[in-house]
Amino acid sequence: MTFRQFAFNNVIRNKRLYVAYFLSSLFTVMVFFTFSIFANHPALSGDDMNSSVAQGMNISAGIIYVFSFFFILYSMSSFLQSRKREFGVLMIQGMSMKQIRLMVFLENMLIGFFATVGGILLGIVFAKGILLLAENVLIIESALPFYFPTRAIFTTLVSFIVLFFCISLFVTYVLRSKKLIVLIKGNKIAKGEPKANLFLTLLAVLLLGTGYATALLVKGVMVVAVMLPVIIVVTIGTYLLFTQLSVYIIRKLKKNESIFWFKTNMLLFSDLAFRMKDNARTFFMVAMVSTVAFCAIGSLFGFQSVLTSSIKNVNATTLSYKTNEQETEKQDVEFINKTLKEEKIEADSEQMVMSYFEIAGDRILITNKSDFNRFASLIDEVLVEVRDGQVIVVEFEGTNFGEPGQLLDKSIKLESGASLKPNKNGVISSKALPATGSYYIVSDHDYEQLPKPVEVQSYYAWQVKDGEAAVMTASEKLYDNIERYKITSVDYEIYNIMKFYGPILFVGLFIGIVFFVSAGSFLYFRLYMDLDEDKQKFSSIAKMGLTAKELNKVLARQTAVLFFAPIIVALIHGAVALTALSNLFAFNLFKESVMVLGVFSIIQIIYFFIVRLFYTKQIKTAL
């Protein structure tokens, strides 16, 4: 058997440990290859919009490539730590450290080559399906037919072969010779139970509490101002949580005899405390990587909801037209009505003059009861009743960075010298008028006594009753012939937002998935690094009378702590971050947060049951 054959067989014999590394690397290569297919697609080389999509895909591929370097580096470090005993045995057989380094280099290059080729092949197999998905998600007008991605294949193959080569060289360079007795004993050497520092434990609680409180309490643009300090504080607090606070809690639980001596808890806490020092860094890494995935995807979905909802809140009617240019007003309105008629669209319409007045240094819209009720009726809202001397405040429902206009502390001066003062009982919410802030409603009589407005605009609105399918076609004609700042079609505006935002969402989703899969792989490595030690431990305990049912319970709890401790922390981080995003835009993102965090939680639970099944099976084979 040649040395190369020995390295190959070594990979095959250790397939249990290498499979997660191989599959994660294969998945990463496939995602990188997918982005390369898009970036080099002939249909995306035309207009500026498609070119920006291709550029975004290239940037995303670069992010994944950089992340892959650190992911593979961490994976190889895990392998080397778990193979100390194997290296010791090889050195007893006469293998030099130079040969061990060469063996590690060949093994990593072998896995890297097959992961790269496998990722490319899988990418080609699923390319057509992904292209069809992208046509809908990216809202690309031109079709994305399948093509043989020669350039993408070459780019991916060369990039990842170079990456694995550099990683292999780096790992073999840092692989240092140790005393033979240390290598032979491997994980049998006692690491000592870590002790928690009380000051650092309290500091962890303080940092996390301060970071959470700041993120949850600040509103509006202040969220952006405190973002970086909060991220730094929470990151340090998370590290101390796993290295200090968790150790402190475990030690306290061990001292509680009613808990520690209850059934199999002694096995759980003793083992967990003993290995906490090793697990803490893995927990921290998984928690932060998962948090990035949660926040990235949650923020993208949330921002999409904010944009589309803002359009709908400010513009409740199907079409609207607003202008202060009287010379083109009549011509534009006639063209709109003509276009709707040509497309066989039936719509109710209303028209009014929107008058803005200067009140306490602010430019504020004031409308009369009759005009407001006509537009409220157009969208089937409840009509208002305003008496002389009464003022109703319509609170703005759109997004203005958490600072809704509050007009209750202002008063309206009439030409007669009288003042109209609103009160807190006269506040309503309405989408009848397209105001970008809060405004007033007064009676028709009081409206006639207002001073001269500082600005007036003609406003027209159309609410479609029949022919909604043709609205998009009509909107394209209107936007081509009327200045865009005058005409607003809700459906067409949302379509353009999604057309621009689709690539960002698509890219963010893939990157988030890559991060989350990598986090799951870290947990897999951590669990299986200790498999041989666990086999010996549970084999000894089984001889003392541990039943199969008790064994299953201990393994389930041990695996659950490993998998869910960092994920729960990441979910809390993500929930706080998305709440802060809600505060930034004064928009409720509860639905989007639950959806994103819930999906990731379900994926993690499924992954946990699969890994636990195989892990328990491996342990039982040693009994």
C-alpha positions in Angstrom: 0.0 0.0 0.0 1.4 3.3 -1.1 1.4 6.4 1.1 -1.3 8.0 -1.1 -3.4 4.9 -0.7 -2.9 5.0 3.0 -4.2 8.7 3.2 -7.2 7.8 1.0 -8.1 4.8 3.2 -7.7 6.9 6.3 -10.4 9.3 5.0 -12.7 6.3 4.2 -12.2 4.8 7.7 -13.0 8.2 9.3 -16.0 8.9 7.2 -18.2 9.4 10.3 -16.2 12.4 11.3 -15.5 13.7 7.8 -19.1 13.4 6.5 -20.3 16.7 8.1 -17.2 18.5 6.9 -17.6 17.1 3.4 -21.3 17.8 3.1 -21.0 21.3 4.5 -18.1 22.1 2.1 -20.1 20.5 -0.8 -23.1 22.7 0.1 -20.9 25.8 0.3 -19.4 25.1 -3.1 -22.8 24.5 -4.6 -24.1 27.9 -3.4 -21.0 29.6 -4.6 -21.4 27.9 -8.0 -25.1 28.9 -8.1 -24.2 32.6 -7.7 -21.5 32.2 -10.4 -24.2 30.8 -12.7 -26.3 33.9 -12.2 -23.4 36.3 -12.4 -22.4 34.9 -15.8 -25.8 34.3 -17.2 -26.2 35.9 -20.7 -29.6 37.3 -19.8 -28.1 39.4 -17.0 -25.6 41.2 -19.2 -28.0 43.7 -20.8 -29.6 46.6 -19.0 -28.4 48.3 -15.9 -30.9 46.5 -13.6 -29.8 43.0 -14.7 -26.1 44.1 -14.5 -26.7 45.1 -10.9 -28.2 41.7 -10.2 -25.1 40.0 -11.6 -22.8 42.3 -9.6 -24.8 41.5 -6.5 -24.3 37.8 -7.1 -20.6 38.2 -7.6 -20.3 40.1 -4.3 -22.3 37.4 -2.5 -20.1 34.7 -4.0 -17.1 36.6 -2.6 -18.7 36.8 0.9 -19.4 33.1 0.8 -15.8 32.4 -0.4 -14.3 34.4 2.5 -16.5 32.7 5.0 -15.7 29.3 3.6 -12.0 29.9 4.3 -12.6 30.4 8.1 -15.2 27.6 8.1 -12.8 25.0 6.6 -10.0 26.2 8.8 -12.1 25.7 11.9 -13.2 22.3 10.6 -9.7 21.1 10.1 -8.6 22.3 13.5 -11.5 20.1 15.0 -10.3 17.1 13.1 -6.7 17.5 14.2 -7.8 17.8 17.9 -9.8 14.6 17.7 -7.0 12.6 16.1 -4.2 13.1 18.7 -4.3 9.4 19.7 -4.2 8.3 16.0 -1.1 10.5 15.4 0.6 9.0 18.5 0.0 5.4 17.3 1.4 6.4 13.8 4.5 7.8 15.5 5.0 4.6 17.4 4.9 2.7 14.1 7.7 4.9 12.8 5.9 7.7 11.0 7.7 11.1 11.2 6.0 14.4 11.8 6.8 15.4 8.3 4.9 12.3 7.0 2.0 13.1 9.3 1.8 16.6 7.9 1.9 15.2 4.3 -0.9 12.7 5.2 -3.1 15.6 6.6 -2.4 17.6 3.5 -3.3 14.8 1.1 -6.5 14.0 3.1 -7.7 17.6 3.1 -7.0 18.0 -0.6 -8.8 14.7 -1.3 -11.9 15.9 0.5 -11.6 19.3 -1.0 -11.4 18.0 -4.5 -14.5 15.7 -4.2 -16.5 18.4 -2.3 -15.7 20.9 -5.1 -16.5 18.5 -8.0 -19.6 17.3 -6.1 -20.8 20.8 -5.4 -20.5 21.7 -9.1 -22.3 18.6 -10.3 -25.2 19.2 -7.8 -25.3 22.8 -8.9 -25.6 21.7 -12.6 -28.3 19.2 -11.7 -30.4 21.8 -9.8 -29.5 24.8 -12.0 -32.7 24.8 -14.1 -34.9 24.6 -11.0 -32.9 27.4 -9.3 -33.1 29.6 -12.4 -36.9 29.1 -12.6 -37.2 30.1 -8.9 -35.0 33.1 -9.5 -37.2 34.3 -12.4 -40.1 34.7 -9.9 -38.1 35.8 -6.8 -35.9 38.3 -8.7 -38.8 39.5 -10.9 -36.6 39.5 -14.0 -38.6 40.4 -17.1 -36.4 38.4 -19.4 -36.4 34.6 -19.1 -33.4 32.8 -17.6 -33.0 29.7 -19.8 -30.5 27.0 -18.9 -27.1 27.3 -20.4 -23.9 25.3 -19.8 -22.0 27.4 -17.3 -18.4 26.9 -18.5 -17.1 30.0 -17.0 -18.9 29.4 -13.7 -17.5 25.8 -13.5 -13.9 27.1 -14.2 -14.2 29.9 -11.6 -15.6 27.6 -8.9 -13.2 24.8 -9.6 -10.1 27.0 -9.5 -11.3 29.1 -6.6 -12.0 26.2 -4.3 -9.0 24.1 -5.3 -6.8 27.1 -4.4 -8.8 27.6 -1.2 -8.4 24.0 -0.1 -4.7 24.0 -1.1 -4.0 27.2 1.0 -5.9 25.7 4.0 -4.1 22.4 3.7 -0.7 24.2 3.6 -1.6 26.4 6.5 -2.9 23.5 8.7 0.2 21.4 8.0 2.4 24.3 8.8 0.8 25.0 12.2 0.7 21.3 13.1 3.3 21.0 15.8 4.9 17.9 17.2 3.9 17.0 20.8 5.2 14.6 23.3 4.3 11.0 22.4 2.6 10.4 25.8 0.4 13.4 25.3 -0.7 12.2 21.9 -1.3 8.6 23.1 -3.4 9.6 26.0 -5.3 12.2 23.9 -8.6 13.1 25.5 -7.9 10.9 28.6 -5.8 13.7 30.0 -8.0 15.5 32.6 -8.7 19.1 31.6 -9.9 20.2 35.0 -13.3 21.7 35.7 -13.3 25.4 34.9 -14.0 27.9 37.6 -16.2 30.9 37.1 -15.0 34.4 38.0 -17.7 36.2 40.0 -16.8 39.6 38.6 -16.8 38.3 35.0 -20.1 36.5 35.7 -21.8 39.7 36.9 -20.2 41.6 34.0 -21.8 39.1 31.5 -25.3 39.8 33.1 -24.6 43.5 33.1 -23.4 43.7 29.5 -26.3 41.6 28.1 -28.9 43.4 30.2 -27.5 46.8 29.1 -27.3 45.8 25.5 -30.9 44.4 25.5 -32.4 47.3 27.4 -30.7 49.9 25.1 -31.8 48.0 21.9 -35.4 47.6 23.1 -35.9 51.1 24.6 -34.4 53.5 22.0 -36.7 54.7 19.2 -36.4 56.2 15.8 -33.1 57.2 14.3 -31.4 56.6 17.7 -31.5 52.9 16.9 -28.9 53.5 14.2 -26.8 55.6 16.6 -26.6 52.9 19.3 -26.4 49.9 16.9 -22.6 49.5 16.9 -22.1 50.0 20.7 -24.9 47.5 21.4 -23.4 44.9 19.0 -20.0 45.2 20.7 -21.5 45.0 24.2 -23.7 42.0 23.4 -20.9 40.2 21.7 -18.6 40.5 24.7 -21.5 39.6 27.0 -22.3 36.5 24.9 -18.7 35.3 25.2 -18.7 35.8 28.9 -22.1 34.1 29.1 -20.7 30.8 27.8 -17.3 31.0 29.5 -18.3 32.4 32.9 -22.0 32.6 33.5 -22.9 29.1 32.3 -20.1 27.6 34.4 -21.3 29.6 37.4 -24.9 28.3 36.9 -23.7 24.7 36.5 -21.7 24.9 39.7 -24.7 26.3 41.6 -26.9 23.5 40.3 -24.3 20.9 41.3 -24.3 22.2 44.8 -28.1 21.8 45.0 -28.4 18.2 46.1 -32.1 17.9 45.3 -31.3 18.6 41.7 -27.9 17.1 41.3 -28.8 13.7 42.9 -32.1 13.5 41.1 -32.0 10.3 38.9 -29.4 10.8 36.1 -28.8 14.5 36.6 -25.4 13.7 38.2 -24.2 12.3 34.9 -25.5 15.3 32.9 -24.0 18.0 35.1 -20.7 16.4 35.8 -20.0 15.7 32.2 -21.3 19.2 31.1 -19.2 21.0 33.7 -16.1 19.0 32.8 -16.3 19.8 29.1 -17.6 23.4 29.4 -14.2 25.0 28.7 -14.0 23.3 25.3 -17.7 23.8 24.4 -17.8 27.5 25.4 -15.9 28.8 22.4 -18.0 26.6 20.0 -21.2 27.8 21.7 -20.1 31.4 21.3 -19.2 30.9 17.6 -22.4 29.1 16.8 -24.5 31.7 18.7 -22.9 34.6 16.8 -23.0 33.0 13.4 -26.7 32.0 13.9 -27.5 35.5 15.1 -26.0 36.9 11.9 -28.2 34.5 9.8 -31.3 35.3 11.8 -30.8 39.1 11.7 -29.8 39.2 8.0 -32.8 37.3 6.8 -35.2 38.8 9.4 -34.1 42.3 8.5 -34.5 41.8 4.8 -38.0 40.4 5.2 -38.8 43.1 7.7 -37.5 45.9 5.5 -39.5 44.5 2.6 -42.7 44.6 4.7 -41.9 48.2 5.8 -41.5 49.4 2.2 -44.6 47.7 0.8 -46.8 48.6 3.8 -45.6 52.2 3.7 -46.8 52.5 0.1 -50.1 51.0 1.0 -50.6 53.2 4.1 -49.9 56.5 2.3 -51.8 55.5 -0.9 -55.0 53.7 -0.2 -56.5 54.1 -3.7 -55.5 52.2 -6.8 -54.3 55.2 -8.7 -53.6 58.8 -7.6 -52.3 62.0 -9.2 -51.0 65.0 -7.3 -49.7 68.3 -8.8 -49.3 72.0 -8.3 -48.6 72.6 -12.0 -51.9 73.9 -13.4 -50.6 74.1 -17.0 -50.3 70.3 -17.3 -53.0 69.2 -14.8 -55.9 69.0 -17.2 -54.0 67.2 -19.9 -52.6 64.6 -17.5 -56.0 63.9 -15.9 -57.6 63.5 -19.4 -54.8 61.1 -20.3 -55.3 59.0 -17.2 -59.1 58.7 -17.8 -58.5 57.9 -21.4 -55.9 55.1 -20.5 -58.3 53.5 -18.0 -61.1 53.5 -20.6 -58.8 51.9 -23.2 -57.8 49.2 -20.8 -61.5 48.7 -19.9 -60.9 49.6 -16.3 -63.9 50.8 -14.3 -63.0 53.1 -11.4 -64.7 55.6 -9.0 -62.8 58.9 -8.7 -62.6 62.0 -6.6 -60.8 65.3 -6.8 -59.9 68.0 -4.2 -57.4 70.8 -3.5 -55.0 69.9 -0.7 -54.1 73.1 1.3 -51.0 73.3 3.5 -50.7 75.9 6.3 -47.8 77.1 8.4 -48.5 76.3 12.0 -45.9 76.8 14.7 -43.2 76.7 12.1 -44.4 73.4 10.5 -46.1 72.9 7.1 -49.3 71.0 7.9 -52.2 69.8 5.8 -55.7 71.0 6.9 -58.8 69.7 5.1 -62.5 70.2 5.6 -65.0 67.6 6.6 -66.7 67.3 3.2 -63.5 66.7 1.2 -62.2 64.2 3.7 -65.5 62.2 3.8 -65.6 62.0 0.0 -62.2 60.3 -0.1 -63.0 58.2 3.0 -66.1 56.9 1.2 -64.0 56.1 -1.9 -62.0 53.5 0.1 -65.0 52.5 2.3 -63.8 54.1 5.5 -66.1 55.4 8.3 -67.1 59.0 7.7 -66.3 61.6 10.3 -68.5 64.3 11.9 -66.8 67.6 12.7 -68.7 70.4 14.5 -67.8 74.1 14.3 -64.9 74.8 16.6 -63.8 71.2 16.7 -60.5 69.8 15.3 -59.8 66.2 14.5 -56.2 65.0 14.3 -55.5 62.2 11.7 -52.4 60.3 13.0 -49.9 59.3 10.3 -49.8 55.5 9.8 -46.7 55.4 7.5 -43.1 54.9 8.4 -41.2 57.9 9.6 -38.5 56.3 11.8 -40.4 56.0 15.0 -41.4 59.7 15.3 -45.1 60.0 14.5 -46.3 63.6 14.1 -48.1 64.8 17.1 -50.3 67.8 16.6 -52.2 67.9 19.9 -49.9 70.6 21.3 -50.5 73.0 18.4 -53.5 75.3 17.7 -55.0 76.7 14.5 -55.5 80.4 14.1 -58.5 81.6 12.1 -58.8 85.0 10.4 -61.4 86.0 12.9 -58.8 85.8 15.6 -60.3 82.7 17.2 -58.1 79.6 17.8 -59.0 76.0 17.3 -57.4 73.6 19.8 -57.4 69.8 19.3 -57.8 67.4 22.2 -56.7 63.9 22.8 -60.2 62.5 22.3 -60.3 63.8 18.7 -57.5 61.6 17.3 -58.3 59.1 14.5 -56.4 56.9 12.1 -57.2 57.0 8.4 -55.8 56.3 4.9 -58.2 58.5 3.1 -55.6 61.1 2.0 -52.0 60.6 0.9 -50.4 62.7 3.6 -46.8 62.0 4.6 -47.5 63.2 8.2 -50.3 63.8 10.6 -52.9 66.4 9.6 -56.1 68.2 10.7 -59.8 68.0 9.8 -62.0 71.0 10.5 -65.6 71.8 9.7 -66.5 73.4 6.4 -67.4 76.7 8.1 -64.1 76.9 10.0 -62.2 75.9 6.8 -63.5 79.0 5.0 -62.0 81.2 7.8 -58.5 79.8 7.5 -55.8 82.2 6.3 -54.2 81.9 2.9 -52.3 78.5 2.6 -48.6 78.4 2.0 -49.0 75.7 -0.7 -51.9 74.1 -2.6 -51.9 70.9 -4.6 -54.6 69.3 -6.8 -55.2 65.8 -5.8 -57.1 63.1 -7.9 -57.8 59.5 -6.9 -59.2 56.5 -8.7 -60.4 53.3 -6.9 -60.7 50.4 -9.4 -63.9 48.4 -9.2 -63.5 46.2 -12.3 -60.6 45.3 -14.6 -57.8 45.0 -11.9 -55.9 42.6 -14.1 -55.2 45.4 -16.6 -54.0 47.9 -13.9 -50.3 47.0 -14.4 -50.5 47.6 -18.2 -52.3 50.9 -17.7 -49.8 51.9 -15.0 -46.8 51.3 -17.4 -48.4 53.7 -19.9 -49.1 56.3 -17.3 -45.6 56.2 -15.9 -44.1 56.5 -19.4 -46.2 59.6 -20.2 -46.5 61.5 -16.9 -43.8 62.6 -14.5 -43.2 59.9 -11.9 -43.5 62.3 -8.9 -47.0 63.2 -9.9 -48.6 59.7 -10.6 -48.8 56.8 -8.1 -50.0 53.3 -8.8 -49.8 51.2 -5.7 -49.4 47.9 -7.5 -46.8 49.3 -9.9 -44.8 50.9 -7.1 -44.8 47.6 -5.2 -43.8 45.8 -8.3 -40.8 48.1 -8.9 -39.8 47.8 -5.2 -39.8 44.0 -5.4 -38.0 44.1 -8.7 -35.2 46.1 -7.1 -35.4 44.3 -3.7 -35.8 40.7 -5.0 -32.1 40.2 -5.8 -31.1 41.5 -2.3 -33.6 39.2 -0.7 -32.5 36.2 -2.8 -28.8 36.9 -2.0 -29.5 37.4 1.7 -31.5 34.2 2.0 -28.8 32.1 0.5 -26.0 33.7 2.6 -28.1 33.3 5.8 -28.7 29.6 4.9 -25.0 29.1 4.4 -24.2 30.6 7.8 -26.9 28.5 9.5 -25.7 25.3 7.9 -22.2 26.1 8.9 -23.3 26.7 12.5 -25.0 23.3 12.5 -21.8 21.7 11.2 -19.8 23.3 14.1 -22.1 21.6 16.6 -21.8 18.3 14.7 -18.0 18.5 14.9 -18.1 19.3 18.6 -20.4 16.3 19.3 -18.5 13.7 17.3 -15.0 14.9 18.5 -16.0 13.4 21.9 -17.6 10.3 20.5 -14.8 7.8 21.4 -14.5 9.2 24.9 -18.3 9.0 25.3 -18.3 5.4 24.2 -15.8 4.4 26.8 -17.6 6.4 29.5 -21.0 5.0 28.9 -19.7 1.5 28.5 -18.2 1.7 32.0 -21.4 3.3 33.4 -23.6 0.6 31.7 -21.7 -2.1 33.7 -22.8 -0.3 36.9 -26.5 -0.8 36.0 -27.4 2.1 33.7 -30.6 1.0 31.8 -31.2 1.6 28.1 -34.0 4.0 29.0 -31.8 6.0 31.3 -29.0 6.0 28.7 -31.4 7.4 26.1 -32.5 10.1 28.5 -28.9 11.1 29.4 -27.8 11.2 25.7 -30.9 13.2 24.7 -30.3 15.8 27.4 -26.6 16.0 26.7 -27.2 16.5 22.9 -30.0 18.9 23.5 -27.8 21.2 25.7 -25.1 21.2 23.0 -27.5 21.9 20.2 -30.0 24.3 21.8 -27.9 26.4 24.2 -26.3 28.5 21.5 -29.4 28.5 19.3 -31.6 29.8 22.1 -29.2 32.6 22.8 -29.1 33.4 19.0 -32.9 33.4 18.9 -33.0 35.9 21.8 -30.4 38.0 20.1 -32.4 37.9 16.8 -35.7 38.7 18.5 -34.1 41.8 20.2 -32.5 42.9 17.0 -35.7 42.6 15.0 -37.6 44.5 17.8 -35.1 47.3 17.5 -35.7 47.3 13.8 -39.4 47.7 14.5 -38.6 50.6 16.8 -36.5 52.2 14.0 -39.4 52.3 11.5 -42.3 52.5 14.1 -43.6 49.4 12.3 -44.7 46.1 13.9 -42.5 43.3 12.6 -43.8 40.6 15.0 -45.2 38.5 12.2 -42.0 38.6 10.1 -39.9 37.9 13.3 -42.0 34.9 14.3 -41.9 33.5 10.8 -38.1 33.8 10.3 -37.1 32.6 13.8 -39.8 29.9 13.8 -38.5 28.4 10.5 -34.9 28.3 11.7 -36.0 26.8 15.0 -37.9 24.0 13.2 -34.9 23.3 11.0 -32.7 23.1 14.1 -35.1 20.7 15.8 -35.2 18.4 12.8 -31.4 18.5 12.6 -31.2 17.7 16.3 -33.4 14.6 16.1 -31.4 13.3 13.1 -28.0 13.8 14.7 -29.2 12.4 18.1 -30.5 9.3 16.4 -27.2 8.5 14.8 -25.2 9.6 17.8 -27.2 7.3 20.2 -26.8 4.5 17.7 -23.0 4.9 17.7 -22.9 4.9 21.5 -25.1 1.8 21.8 -22.8 -0.2 19.5 -20.0 0.1 22.1 -22.2 -1.3 24.9 
